[in-house]
Amino acid sequence: MTNSPIWHPFTQHGLGDPIPLIARADGACLYDADGQRWIDAISSWWVTTHGHGHPRIMAAIREQSEKLDQLIFAGWTHEPAETLAAELIRITPDPLTRVFFSDSGSTSVEVALKMALGYWFNIGEARSRILVMEHSYHGDTIGAMSVGERGVYNRAWQPLLFDVGTIPFPRDGQEQASLDALEAACAQKPAAFIVEPLILGAGGMLVYPAWVLAEMRAICARHGVLFIADEVMTGWGRTGTRFACDQAGVTPDIVCLSKGLTGGAIPLAVTLCIEPIFAAHFSADRSKTFYHSSSYTANPIACAAAGANLAIWRDEPVQHRIDALADAQAAHLSLLAHDPRVRNPRRLGTIAALDIAVPDSGYLSTLAPRLIAYYRDRGVLLRPLGNTVYVMPPYCITPDDLAQVWAAIAGSLDEL
Ligand SMILES: *Cc1c(COP(=O)(O)O)cnc(C)c1O
């Protein structure tokens, strides 16, 4: 038992692992009060894009906090939200015309599901079934868990999770089987298909090709099934383009964005949708209202931070940094790709991942915590998913720091 009253997320306190106390962060690095340094090689759980403490985002937060800290968003509005929404509509494909604010990725997914069902309900068509992809992760609230992979992570709550149709993950060489399964499921008139575009994050950094995403989108369009892209992790450059859907030329009906929306500085999420979904709720009849809100919807300080993120994308060579990081990741990964202890090396944009070959699956259960400790002791914050080690750093990471991360990974193969 520790002295702290804090119950940490996804943390088994019973294992007694030390919990470092971080005092400050800068760029791609974290520091404790004694100045000990860790390289944040997973962008503080996939949120930090341009680096910690980006001066323009920090300035936007400071400046906004002196003007307007918080405002009820039902029936009222403010400039940071208006500017941000207009800019989001400008940078996304034309059919996406409406922006609904919330405060986390999970909530943006709940909103997406509620929008989809609200659409069918309001136009008077009885559709409520949701299709999902095998191994998906969409968050930890009940609805988000319902559309995600079932497993040890949500066993206790399974009695509450709603039933969904699951499309097999499009494994290498079996893409057509997945597409056929989607086609057959869409013929049953479900409400929507929700998918993580191009890469399944928490499911183990599982990558599938852009043409499959494009085909899935086309199948949904043919059957009038709403296509929801959960870009909570993939958005803001991680996969090499601003949004993963860009690589497939796909325009979803609904898009969820969070994590890097504020550059990773402060919580905020949006769910964008096409006009017909908004139109189905637009009425003089108050019963057709979209009944969803949270207290901090479109918090002005968070919106200002997101506005600064978009300005950084506009004014700074963000794409160049992403391309350079992607190349560096490819080079590091190639050095380990033929190691007999490494399986399935893969990379998508700035994300690189590999599986460590473990002969004994009983071993697997203790592998991830042992790896986390190994990396932590070598000044690197990595958090493998089972036997999958992945590197997803902020775009500002220096070549030396990236080399240190990969040296730690190589070392862990020898050590373990
Ligand atoms: C992290 C994540 C979520 C949940 O976001 P939170 O902000 O943690 O609630 C949803 N979908 C995907 C794809 C994610 O990676």
Ligand as a Chemical Component Dictionary entry (heavy atoms), coordinates in Angstrom:
data_LIG
# 
_chem_comp.id                   LIG 
_chem_comp.type                 NON-POLYMER 
_chem_comp.pdbx_formal_charge   0 
_chem_comp.three_letter_code    LIG 
# 
loop_
_chem_comp_atom.comp_id 
_chem_comp_atom.atom_id 
_chem_comp_atom.alt_atom_id 
_chem_comp_atom.type_symbol 
_chem_comp_atom.charge 
_chem_comp_atom.model_Cartn_x 
_chem_comp_atom.model_Cartn_y 
_chem_comp_atom.model_Cartn_z 
_chem_comp_atom.pdbx_ordinal 
LIG C1 C1 C 0 -7.557  6.937  -26.542 1  
LIG C2 C2 C 0 -8.627  6.562  -27.498 2  
LIG C3 C3 C 0 -9.976  6.810  -27.193 3  
LIG C4 C4 C 0 -10.427 7.331  -25.850 4  
LIG O1 O1 O 0 -9.967  8.632  -25.617 5  
LIG P1 P1 P 0 -9.931  9.176  -24.119 6  
LIG O2 O2 O 0 -9.595  10.614 -24.256 7  
LIG O3 O3 O 0 -8.871  8.380  -23.409 8  
LIG O4 O4 O 0 -11.280 8.948  -23.541 9  
LIG C5 C5 C 0 -10.922 6.523  -28.155 10 
LIG N1 N1 N 0 -10.568 6.009  -29.343 11 
LIG C6 C6 C 0 -9.295  5.754  -29.668 12 
LIG C7 C7 C 0 -8.972  5.209  -31.013 13 
LIG C8 C8 C 0 -8.276  6.011  -28.745 14 
LIG O5 O5 O 0 -7.002  5.700  -29.059 15 
# 
loop_
_chem_comp_bond.comp_id 
_chem_comp_bond.atom_id_1 
_chem_comp_bond.atom_id_2 
_chem_comp_bond.value_order 
_chem_comp_bond.pdbx_ordinal 
LIG C1 C2 SING 1  
LIG C2 C3 SING 2  
LIG C2 C8 DOUB 3  
LIG C3 C4 SING 4  
LIG C3 C5 DOUB 5  
LIG C4 O1 SING 6  
LIG O1 P1 SING 7  
LIG P1 O2 DOUB 8  
LIG P1 O3 SING 9  
LIG P1 O4 SING 10 
LIG C5 N1 SING 11 
LIG N1 C6 DOUB 12 
LIG C6 C7 SING 13 
LIG C6 C8 SING 14 
LIG C8 O5 SING 15 
# 
